[in-house]
Amino acid sequence: MNIKVETLDPKIIPFQGERRSFIWEVFNSGSVKDGFIGIPELGYVVDIVNGLYSAVYPYRNPDLAEKQVRKVLNNPREILMLAKHNGEYVGYGAFPRLRVDEDSFMYSSRAFLAEFDGDGLGTNALDQAIDMHNEELARAHRHYLVYGALYTQNPASIASVIRSERTNNIHPFRNFGGFYEMNSTPQRVMQETHARFLANSRVLYNLTGVCKGELWGLGANQSYIPGRSALADEIHREMVGPDDLDMNIPQGDVVIVVYDIKKPEIAERALVNLAA
């Protein structure tokens, strides 16, 4: 089989967290149609992600959880980052690159063991993945990432996006009074994300991005702990408040968040070189 990937060996990136040191092992699925699922030599990576997912969400249905993990890792042009501390895997971020209209967007799925909360792993993984995708797009002389998207029930995930230096507007939070603009590209990104990665929900609210009962059967997200982050607590109130998204967390509702990605410096350098 001709595997169209740059290398099967991971790229190693050190990261100094708020309290501890980590390394990222970074893999790229290249143009393989089925992503990491279609690369037998990287089957062990899929197993690592499955194990981490089960450790982060121990009360979820294991069969449905594995199915969801495989769906996330089943994409070409996907960056997978595994976080290690003292030789042990402690979390991951999976970031496939997709398209809507003429724009590229990046989906993100991240999970880290609870004891490593607060080290900045989630935001760093997001930032690194954005940079790597943009560098790859620049080498191919294609337009840089415009949007990012994630499914979540955890306000801390949204807080990590807000903390990123590479993101701007966040839809539906803090944008158009808490709604997606009708027929906008961000709304279409949200709808495409639902179509590709839904687990259970068939009801999607096009103005808020709320998916009703998405985690029903799979199991709720137990990661959010109130009081750890004022920003996450504020977002949680927006998620569940009757005047905002009005999500029913115990019933498995999630929200699809789309965020604008800032134009990278590499794009500015390309314009300068072009002018020269």
Buried (B, 14 or more C-beta within 10 A) or exposed (E): EEBEBEEEEBBEBEBEBEEBEBBBBBBBBBEBEEBBBBBEEBEEBBEBBBEBBBBBBEEBBEEBBBEBBBBBBBBBBBBBBBBBBEEEBBBBBBBBBBEBEEBBBBBBBBBBBEEBBBBBBBBBBBBBBBBBBBEBBBEEEEBBBBBBBBBBBBBBBBBBBBBBEBBEBBBBBEBBEBBBEEEEBBBBBBBBBBEBBBBBBEEBBBBBBBBBBBBBEBBBBBBBEEEEBEBBBBBBEBBBEEEBBBBEBEEBBBBBBBBBBBBBEBBEEBEEEEEE
